């Protein structure tokens, strides 16, 4: 794939793995690497993306579904991983840190060829979790896949992105009625857990701005969510907000999604 457009391709998103390819006019970057190197390359090939075109791996936090293939992929293609200072030591102890590492402070902004990366802190049960604002030419792509709550500071970061990648993890009723342990249910529902469908839907009134054209719903649970119910809920909310101009997609775990371009 030639670097002629700005956008994002979801290689897969869910509880078992998350990875995206960010496209700028000058380079491609991998956002999270929650699949094995082999699986990452396979999914890129399915999308027409050459793994050799990736110039860096940008990590949101240290959970396995976001870093599983980071070290092996980055080392094979001799590229750096960009990680928050608070997780580099942890990944090193777990033998998951690539040879080339660039550390950043959560909440800081740094420049890469073709893209400005603005990080912001999020509430999640990880060491130093962040969301991202990617500024590419005149476009902005916001990514927040793991959120325990929608704080005002996060709303400010996500508002009016051209492309918004946002978590819609679980249906509350399905989670409560599931066979999961109560401790896990409370963790998921807590302020450091994940966003439920209704919270995500209700937040759209504050997140969708006049520039927003695409909404990609991420990290959808395969056990405690229903994609049909989620799609219906989101369409109802978009209709209520008179935003039928929004292109909405529910990302999947088992395969890549068609690229979304600004």
Steps between C-alpha positions, in 0.01 A plus 500: 500500500647834398505777756273735306216534750457564870287258696490189713451128444384271781686169486274374779351620826363312798592333827745262330696754299511859375705651219456785253707640217518878483554634148672831442623642168857414598488181706284233662502434875363212704279604792519216753609149407266263679550210259803285425749621241374232260137604548581871467677436169217276379239764572707777341536284189121461489472880492775555245732654760868401479638431850824663380308828466450525878741754648415459869271335754308737728376331819200613707568278805663176608212251500562191287215573258693814402867390512507126421693533175678830566853378575524236227341718231706810584826307522441313173443825309757695705258774602446678833215456744362818656391428857409701810782527753293318760480175305844463340651335807204267537521385138873447534450270799243305297740475204251696290709812436656537153865591448407849383283697743394862521335592829245780536326660796126435512329822400790616284516566126770376265572522129547217251540528122157589365320510835487686831412265786316658793452262790250537783449306820197273532343312789580129461654234722845520346826664609491811280220463242453763232274592213623672186430795277679462170534818296564423133509799265159662550340193654475360852444139606415434866543153652375387843447123516513435877309741725352456843309828490439798275655786695475860380872508419456199271194655336711806421765282336259295290263776391473583131752249363460423130520129588412381851599152622309440823437206730155342536598194703194346661124495545433554871217245522704233324800561725293480819333178383825339386687222681797727570616539859352795687848644553557506123158654438575779747841558341350531153222733620732713714661832419817318393323235294319534168217702345158341458288553189261752650775718648673505163177587319411778745848648472460561127307820564822646645747331264366545149590836354443657158821343366418147614421267211592152623433307823676166553374303800781297656576233762153344471470204737430167337334364814320794660381697201260461211610666178144533367382671820805726497449600139131572562579711807765703321285559193217621721736740677646632175148552365401683819804726457417554130840356408408254229801636312725300734653182355481249785673162516512229765855365499553127526742278688551227242618703203593841362258773402501707184724804535335825605639818343460864594 
